[in-house]
Amino acid sequence: MKAPWNFSRYLKLAQNFLGNGRLPALLAATTKKITKKGPALSGLKEDLSLLQSLCIAWWRGEYRAISHEALLAFVGALLYFVTPLDALPDWILGVGFVDDIAVLAWVLRKWSDELRMFRLWQSQQPAEKLKRIEHVPDSPVLEMEELKP
């Protein structure tokens, strides 16, 4: 399964985000974009929420049963999603999210086993822990400069 065009640039950026503690800022930016775009993203909300929950659980050290390659792909997909100027700029009405959907679909398909294992782990967690996992950690604002691949 071939990676989407130019996605490797986002994998490198994902490595930086994981290494420098900026993951909470990315998760907050993802939540902000989901909230702002609302109905335009109705088909993506559940998948994006799953990726966010996985990243939060990983960041908090509660879930580490994931390959580094899969984690990079998930963070890279979120970075691609929040970056407004990617292959198809998000402001182009009707088609601006087509590339975001394609990247997300590719990542979800390629790493479906990793996501299945996370869902299984998640289903075994007490309700109070799940609320904590679903809450995006407080973080500083993500600057556009940080999103340049």
Order of alpha helices (4+ residues) and beta strands (2+ residues): alpha-alpha-alpha-alpha-alpha-alpha-alpha
